[in-house]
Amino acid sequence: MKIQFENLGCIEQGSVELNDLTIFCGKNNTGKTYVMYTLYGFLARKFPLNFPCESGSWSDRHANRSRFG
């Protein structure tokens, strides 16, 4: 799935092609985390995301957790 975006944080224009495993790497303060949070927010609302693990899904374990908790 290829996603294109404009004016996303410090990124004027870009695109991401999502595969089974997609890794973002680069210098600090270039928008990697901003893009990841945006993609997660978009995909979590459009498609069910389940991260299987022994004690339930990742989203179940982190649903009521604050960013720093």
N, C-alpha and C positions, 0 to 999 in steps of 0.2 A: 504494500500500500504506500503510495507516495502522497505526502502532504506538503503543500506549499503555503507560505505565510509571508506577510509583509508587516512592517512596523511592530515587531514583537520585541518589546524591551529595547535593547541596544542594537538589535538586528534589523536592518532596513528591509532586507529581502532574503529569503532562503527556502530551502526545501529539504525534506527528510524522507528517505525511503525506508520504511519499517519492514524488517524481516523477522525470522524466528528469534534472532538475537541481534539487537542494534546497540552499539556502544558509542557514546559521545566522548570525545577526548579533545583537549585543546588547552590553550592558555587560560589563566584565571580571568574572571570578569569579562568573558566574551559571550555570555548568554546561554551556556549549556544547561544550567539548572532551570532557568526561565523557560526554555523550550521543553524540557522534560516535564515540568509542572503543568505546562499548557497542554502538552500531548496527553498526559495522564488525565487531566480534567476533561478533556474532550472525549477520549476513548472510554473513560469510566461511565460517561452518560450515554454513549452511543452503543457500546457493546459490553456484555458482561465480562469482567476481568476476574479470573480466579488464579491465584498463585498457590498451588497445592503445597501443603506441608503436613507434618505429623499432627499438629494440634489445630487444624482448621486452616482456612485460607489466610493469606497475608492481610487482605482487606478486613477480615473479621477481627484479627488481632489488633489492628491499628485504627479501627473505625472511630473510637472515642479518645484517641491519643492526641495530645497537642503536638505541635512541631518540636518542642523542646522536652517533651515528657516521655 
